[in-house]
Amino acid sequence: MIDTLSLLISHGVILLAAWRLLPRADLDRDPPAQEPHGDA
């Protein structure tokens, strides 16, 4: 019983985190590259 409960809770938290992160607009966008400074 405890094993099942702990698995359900941990997987539920993972699913909640994925559900909250996936609709973010900035997930697929990288910031523009900055110009190198100095003797790069």
Backbone bond lengths (Angstrom), bond angles and torsions (degrees), N, CA, C in turn:
res aa  C-N    CA-C-N  psi(-1)  N-CA   C-N-CA  omega(-1)  CA-C   N-CA-C  phi
1 M - - - 1.453 - - 1.528 110.71 -
2 I 1.323 116.55 -46.06 1.460 120.26 -178.77 1.526 110.22 -66.85
3 D 1.339 117.38 -38.78 1.461 120.16 179.22 1.523 110.99 -62.23
4 T 1.302 116.98 -44.18 1.462 120.90 179.17 1.518 110.91 -64.76
5 L 1.310 116.55 -42.20 1.461 120.56 179.44 1.521 111.23 -63.57
6 S 1.321 117.48 -43.13 1.461 119.80 -179.75 1.529 111.10 -67.33
7 L 1.323 117.68 -36.50 1.461 120.23 176.44 1.525 111.49 -66.45
8 L 1.318 116.79 -42.12 1.464 120.09 179.02 1.524 111.64 -64.41
9 I 1.320 116.82 -41.19 1.466 119.81 -179.88 1.523 110.77 -66.95
10 S 1.335 117.43 -46.94 1.463 119.68 -177.15 1.531 111.44 -66.29
11 H 1.319 117.66 -41.70 1.459 119.70 178.56 1.528 111.07 -70.28
12 G 1.306 116.92 -33.02 1.458 119.90 176.03 1.517 112.00 -63.78
13 V 1.326 116.77 -39.88 1.468 120.48 178.02 1.527 110.36 -66.58
14 I 1.320 117.34 -40.05 1.467 120.74 177.61 1.524 110.48 -63.28
15 L 1.324 117.51 -44.63 1.464 120.90 178.33 1.525 111.63 -64.09
16 L 1.316 117.24 -38.50 1.458 120.80 177.31 1.524 110.99 -63.70
17 A 1.323 117.32 -42.86 1.461 120.78 178.48 1.527 110.77 -63.98
18 A 1.332 117.80 -43.50 1.465 120.75 178.66 1.520 110.86 -64.64
19 W 1.323 117.00 -39.91 1.472 121.31 179.44 1.517 110.88 -63.76
20 R 1.336 116.86 -35.27 1.463 120.23 -179.93 1.533 111.66 -78.38
21 L 1.341 118.32 -30.05 1.463 121.32 -175.16 1.524 113.45 -86.27
22 L 1.323 118.18 -34.89 1.463 120.47 -172.53 1.524 114.50 -63.40
23 P 1.323 121.76 -37.67 1.468 118.85 -178.98 1.530 114.67 -78.31
24 R 1.310 119.09 2.31 1.465 120.53 -178.42 1.522 110.48 -66.36
25 A 1.318 116.13 136.67 1.464 121.04 -178.19 1.526 111.54 -73.41
26 D 1.316 118.05 -30.21 1.461 120.14 -176.87 1.526 113.10 -86.36
27 L 1.307 118.19 8.22 1.456 121.01 -177.78 1.529 111.86 -68.75
28 D 1.338 117.43 -36.85 1.458 121.09 -177.20 1.519 113.67 -100.25
29 R 1.304 118.51 4.73 1.462 120.66 -175.81 1.520 110.67 -108.96
30 D 1.326 114.93 130.01 1.454 120.76 173.35 1.517 108.42 -97.79
31 P 1.324 117.69 146.02 1.465 118.38 175.81 1.529 109.55 -67.08
32 P 1.328 118.28 152.28 1.467 119.73 179.83 1.525 110.90 -62.47
33 A 1.313 114.71 146.34 1.464 120.14 -179.52 1.520 109.86 -68.17
34 Q 1.320 115.47 140.42 1.457 120.22 178.57 1.520 109.48 -89.74
35 E 1.315 114.71 152.22 1.460 120.15 177.65 1.530 109.26 -70.67
36 P 1.330 117.21 139.05 1.469 118.91 177.63 1.527 110.72 -69.02
37 H 1.298 115.82 144.59 1.461 121.80 179.14 1.522 109.26 -109.16
38 G 1.313 116.41 143.45 1.458 120.70 176.40 1.521 111.87 84.02
39 D 1.328 115.57 -149.80 1.466 122.54 -176.97 1.524 110.25 -95.01
40 A 1.290 116.61 66.46 1.465 119.71 -178.45 1.506 110.73 -89.59
